[in-house]
């Protein structure tokens, strides 16, 4: 059976300036500041669109001091994607910048690791270190979606479609998952926060927000195994992505084709 080849896109919707000590556990104190970009991703075939993560909204950006560029969900509509046609959405993990705006997708089914929801609603959320990157309102929206029978709780690895497999890695959170996508240029991996920057992955230098450092390090090994090459690794927050891939929209939405490297 032929594996389906998908088109894969990243949309930038926000940005913030950060210091390197905020991005790497091991860092040179003389390093200069850098930016962190925020993306959502979507995958297209001839018959459907699948969304990977849902971003955050203007209020969250203001509350957390981020520069908000556009609503990622409304921007999908501007790009010509009917939200009612997005039947499945992968939530890589439930941090505020990956699991907001879910109420804007009232007909999609969300795919989330069960251990992620258990973590986000469990006893560890009493610790500020654990709960800082979660928004309880986002979690409540996912709970409401579950009551509407629109959350598929996953346990480990699974095939979402021909050409799309999802893999638990943990590390950054209890239930972080990454997405492997078959495209015309081979298998790419959307790392989400398993590797915020390509440098995290290439230098095996973990991001400081981490629940289990060993799982994060082993996640880098899994990414390397799943991707056809380093050039097939799509880091979750790296501004370098905008220099590596071709912009493809004509409406200033900052959409980049992940199958068309520059």
N, C-alpha and C positions, 0 to 999 in steps of 0.2 A: 504494500500500500504506500502510495506517495504521501510524504509529509507535506502538509499545507505550508506555503510560504506567505508570511504576513508582512505588511508594511508596518513600520514602527516609528513613532514620533515622540518627541519631547516638547513640552510647552513650558516656557519660563513664566512664572506669575509673580515672583517677589524676589527680593535680594536683601542682603544686610552685610555690613563690614564686620569682620571678626579678626581677632588676633590668633596667631598660630597656636598658642597654648590652649585655645578653645577648640581646636580642630585635631590636635595630635597629643597623645599622652607623652611621647618623646619628641622634643622640639628644641631648636636653637633659640635661646632667649633674645638673640640679636635679629631674628627673622622679622621681616616686615609684615604688616597686616595684609590680609587678603579678603576677598569677598566670598560669601556663601550664596549661591543661587538656589531658588526653590522651583521645582518642576513637578508637573504631572505627566504621565505618559499615556498614549493610547495606541492601540493596535488595530489595524484595519485589514479585512479581507474583502472579497467581492460582495459578501452578503451581510457583514456585521462589523461593529466597532466594539472593542473591549477596552475599558478604562482601567488604568493602574494608578491608584491613589486619587484623592479628591482635594488636596490642598487645604488652605485656610481662607478666611474671609477678611474683609477690611477691618473689622473690629479686632480680630485676633492680631492683625498686623500692628494696629495702633497700640494695643495693650502690651505687645512684646517688642515694640520698637523696630519693626521690619518695614522696609519700603515696599508697599503694595503696588504692583503694576497693573494687575487685572484679575477679575474673578476667573479662576480656571474653568469653572463649570459653564458660566455664561459665555465664556470665550469659545467653548466647544460649539455652542449654538452659532456664534458669529462665523466660525469656520465651516459651517454647513452640516454639522452633525446633529441630528435630532436626538435629544436626550431620551425620548421614549424608545429609541432603537438601541440604546445601550443596555443590553439585557444582563450583562455581567460586569462587575467591577471588583478588581482585586484590591483589598486593603492590605498593604504590606505589613503595616503595624498601626497602632491606634494613636500615635503621637499627633499633636494638634496640626502639624503641617502635612500630614498624610491622610487624616481621617476627618477633616472638617467638611462642611458643605454637603454632607450626605442627605440632608433634608431636601436638597435641590434635585435629587435623583429618586423620585418616589416610586419608580417602576423597576429599578435595577435590583439584581441580587448581589449582595456583597459576599465576598469570599475572604474569610479571616481565620487565622489559626485559633483553635479553641483555647489554647494555653495563653494567647494574647489577651483575650477577653477575660479569662480567669485572673490574669495578672492585673489588668487595668481596673478590675472591680474588687480585687482581693485585699488582703491585709497589708500588703507592701505599700499600698498607696497612702498609708499614714506617714510615710517618710518623704520629706520634701525632695530629697535626691531622686527618688523614684517617680514622684508624681509631677515634677516640674514641667515636663514636656507633654503632659496629658491635659486635655481640657474636659472636665466632667460633662459639659454639655454635649460634646462630640460623642462621648461614651453613651450618654443617655439616648442620643439619636440612633445609635446602633442598637441599643436595647429595644427601642420602639420598632425599628426595622425587623428585629428578631420576632417580636410579637406579631408582626405582619407576615411572618414566614418568609422574610427576604434576606436572611443571613444564612449562608452555608458555612458551618463551622468545620474546619479541616483539621486533620491530625497528621502532620508530616507532609510528605511529598505527594503531589497529585498532577494529573494531566487535565488541564482545563479544556483544551481543544487540541485537535491535531496541530502540532507545531507550537503549542504553548504548554510548558510544564512549570509548576510552581514548587519551590523547595524551601523547607524550614531551615533556618540557620541560627536563630536566636542571637545571642551576643549583645547587640544593642538593646533589645528588649527580649522578654521571654518568648515572644511568638513571632519575631521578625521572619518574613519570608521574601525570597527573591524570585524573579520571573525570568525564565529562559524562553527565548522566542526564535523560531526558525524563520529566516528571511532569505531574500535572494542572494545576500552576501554571506550566508552561513548563520550559525547559531550565535545570537547575542544574549547577554545577560543584563537585565535591569537590576542593579544591585540594591536600589533604594538605599537605606542607611546601613547596609552591611559594609558599604564603602562610600562614605560621603564624598571623598576625593579619590581620584585615581592613585594619588600618592599613598593614601591609607593602604590600598590593596598592593601596590607595587613594592612598597617598603615594609609591608607588614607592620605598619604603625597604627595602632588602634585609635579610634575616636574616643574622646574622654567620657562621653555619656554611654555607659556600658553596664550591663547587668552581669555578664559572664565573659571575661576577657578570653578565656580559652575557646569558648564557642565563636567569638568574633574572629580569632586567629584561624580556627578551622574553617570558618566561613570563607575566608580569603582562599583557602585551598580548594573549597568546593567551587567557588566562582571560576578559578583557574581551570578546573576540570570541566566545567559545563560550557564555558565560552570557547569558541574556535581559536581565539588568540587574545592577546592583551587589547588589541584594537577592537575587539568585540565586547569589551567590558564597558558598560554605561554607568558611570558613577552617579550617585544620587543627588549631589549638590554642587558639583564642580563647575565653576564658570568656564573652565577649559572646554567643556562640551560645546560651547558656542563657537569655538575656534576649530573644532574637529569635524563638525557636521554642517551640512548645507541648510540654510534657512529656506523655507518652502512656501510660506504664506504671503499673500499680497495685502493683508489687512493689519499689519504691524502687531501681530499676535505673538511674535517670537516663537514660532513653531519650527523645529529642526527635524530633518529626516535622518533617522538613525541607520538607514540603509544607503545613505549617500555621503560618505566621508569626504572631506575636502582634501 
